[in-house]
């Protein structure tokens, strides 16, 4: 898991937390509001990799973007954060 803009790379923990929760734990600045994939405040560019969602967002983000509040990585992921 890499936060490109912050210059931070870390292992994704096995506890299943969202990318938003991981960013917060690493002191990476992130915007959010709902934490459930409804408001899209947390939308972030996905530079590489793929993610899954739990819970599923109300509406999928645009191609190349990810909702960090409910996303979990499917392998190595690089975010523009």
Helices and strands as residue ranges (DSSP letters): E 2-3, E 8-9, H 19-25, E 43-48, E 51-53, E 65-67, E 71-73, E 78-79
